[in-house]
């Protein structure tokens, strides 16, 4: 009788009644993206986005597994259920239909970066102006950089927009003169300029795109109950993170 009472007590406890994850949540690491998701000198995965994700999942009793896969496969792997979540996703109609997006957790400003010595590029202000001058721009084509870039990728100018997987590779190609510019997150660029003393680089003042960022979940293995609790945990954590650029859509937070 005593054993039965203990068992019933355990089953009715929060640890058993609030099981949100039947399996570890899987995410892809395709290379350092400082300061959001990178490996430190000890080889540990850290960064603003991954730490916030991990903390929300820990509060739900969920584990996070990190897999090494190419970034360009993330969309297909989310659709198939091979992975469960991606960081820093801008909301689009296509993504709304295919995946489940969390409440916004930060804002991201994407910018054009060029070599200070490149006077021709410094005189241009937009991606459209650049590609029409036959400049070659590196970017991660798996990301979303606003309607201007999306339109160019669907035009005759698409060949001027070169897919390069990681920030480190884009940076190297620019500094070697293999591309004329690259598109990336402004905070990442500023952090790397400071960290690596990249005095030869400049940012074009006009942003390519500014958008709220979401965690993007696969529909294959996760249900509405999981997403609802994740959003609740995320919304409780954000007010205590002044280091994260505040999303514009604060009315969506719980």
N, C-alpha and C positions, 0 to 999 in steps of 0.2 A: 504494500500500500504506500509506504514511504517513497519507494522508487517511482511509483506512478505519479505521485504528487510532485516530485522533483522534475520528472520529465514534462509534465503539464506546465510547470512553472517556466521551464526553459523555452518551451514552444511558444508560450505567450509573451516572452520577453521581447524587447525591441530588437535584439540581435537576430531573432528568428522571424519576427513579424515584419521587419523592415529590410528584407533582403532585396536589394535593387539590382544586383548583378549576379547572374548565375555563372559567370565566366569573367576572366580578366578583360578589361577594355584595351583594345589594340590600336596603336598609333604608329605612323611611319616617321623615322628619322632618316633624312636623305643628305645630311650635311649641316654644318653650323649655320645658324641664322641668329646671330647675336643682335640684340639681347633677349630674344624671344624663346629660342630653343637651340641649345648648343651643348657641347661637352667641355667641362672645365679641365684644368690641368691634371686632375685626378681621374679623369675619364668618366665622371658622373654627369648625367643629363640634368641640365638646369636651364633657367631662363624664365622670363616673366610669364609667358603663355603656358609653358609646360608645368611650371610650379603652381599656377592658379588652377589649372586642370587637375593636377594631381591632388591638390588640397580639397577641391570640391568632391572628387571621387573618394578620397579617404574618408571624408565626413559621411559618405553614403555606404561605407564598408566595401568599396570596390577597389580592385587592384588595377594597375596600369602596366601593360606590356609594351615595350618599344621595339619595333622591328626595323631593320635596315632594308629599305626598298627605294627604287628611283621615284623622285617626286612626280614625274610625268604619269606614273601609274596610279596615283592616289584616287582619282575619280573612278576609274574602273574597279579598283580594289574596294572602295566604299560601296559601289553598286553591287558587287558580288558578295560583300560581307566578309571579305578577307581581312579588312581592317574596320574599325568601328568609329573612328573619329579623326578629324583633321583640324588643325588650328588655323586661326586668322582667315576666315572665309567671309567674303563680302556677299551680301544677300542679292541674289538675282532670281528671276522668275524660273529659270531652268533648275537652279539649285533648290528652290522651294519645292518644286515638283518631285525632284529625285531624292532629296535628303531631308533631315530634320535639323534645323538651325536653332542654336541656343539663343537666349536673350543676348544682346550685344554686350561685350565686356570691355572693349577699348576702341579708340579711333585710330585709323592709320592714314597717313599722308604719303602717297607715292610721288617720287620726284625723278627728274632726269639728272644724271651725273655725267660730267665730261671732264676732260683734261684742261687745266688752266691755260696751257699753251695753245690750245686749239681755238683761235680767234673766230674761225668760221662758225663753229658750233655755239660759241658764246653769244653770237648775234641772233640766235634763234630762240624762240620761246615755247614752241609746242612740238609734240611728236609729229604732227602732220607736216609742219614746216621742215622738220629734220629729214623725214623720209623723202620728201619732194626734192631735197637737195642731195639725194643719193647717199645720205649717211646711213651707217649700219648701227642698229640699236640692239643691245642684248637685253633679254628679259626672260622670266620663267613663264612660258606660254600656258602653264597650268593655272596661273593666277588670273585675277580679274583686276584690270587697271582702268576701268571706266569705259564709257561708250565710245570715246574717241579712239582708243587703242583697239577696242573690239571691232569697230568699223574698219580700221586699217588692216586688221588681221583677216578681214573678209573682202579685201580689195586687192588690186594689182600691186599695192605697196607692201603686201605681206612679206615678200622676200627680204625687205629691209629690216624686218623684226626677227632677230635670231634667237632661237630657244637655247638658253644656257641654264643648266640645272641649279647651280648653287651661287650664292653671293660671292664666295671666294673665286670661283671661276669667272664670273662676270667682271669682278675687280681686276683680275689678272689680265684678261683680254683687253680691258680698257687701258691699263697702264702700259701694255705692250704695243698699243696702237692697232690692235686687231679689230676693234670696234670703235665707233666714234662716241658712243654714250651708252649708258645702261639705265634701266628703270628699277628702282627699289624703294623700300620704305625709308622715309626721311630719318627716323630715329636710328635705324641700323646704319645708315650712311654716316650720320654725325658721330655715332659711337665708334665706328671703325676709323674714321678720320682722326678722332682724338686718340684712340688706342694705338693705332699704327703710325701716327704722325704723317698722314697722307696730305702733305702740303701742296701736292700737285693737282689736287682734285677740286672741283667746284660743283655747286648745285644750282640749277636754273631756278629762280625764285618762284615762278608760276608752277603750282602743283599739277601733276598729271591727273590725279584723282584723290579725293578725300572721302573715306567711307568708314562706317562702323564695321567692326569685326565680330564674328561669331565662331563658336565651335560648331563644326558641321558633323553630324552623326549619320551613320548608315541606318537604314530602316530594317535591315535584315535580322539583326539579333537584339535590337533594343525596342522597348515599348513606350507608350505614352506615360506610364507611371514612372519609368526611369527618367525621361526627359523632364517631366514636371518637377521631380525632386532635384535633379541636377540644376535646373534653373533657379529653384529656391535656394539651394546652397550657394550657387554662384552669386546671386543677388545679395546674399548676406555677407559674402566675402569682399565684394567690390568697395564698399564704403571705407574699409580698412586698408585700401591699397592706393594711397595718393600718388604712387609712382607710376600708375597706369593712366595713360591719356583717357580722359572721360569720354564715353560714347555720346553722340548727339541724341540718340533715341532713349534717353533716360526714362521716358514715360512707359517704356516697355518693361522696365524692371519691376520685380515683385515688391 
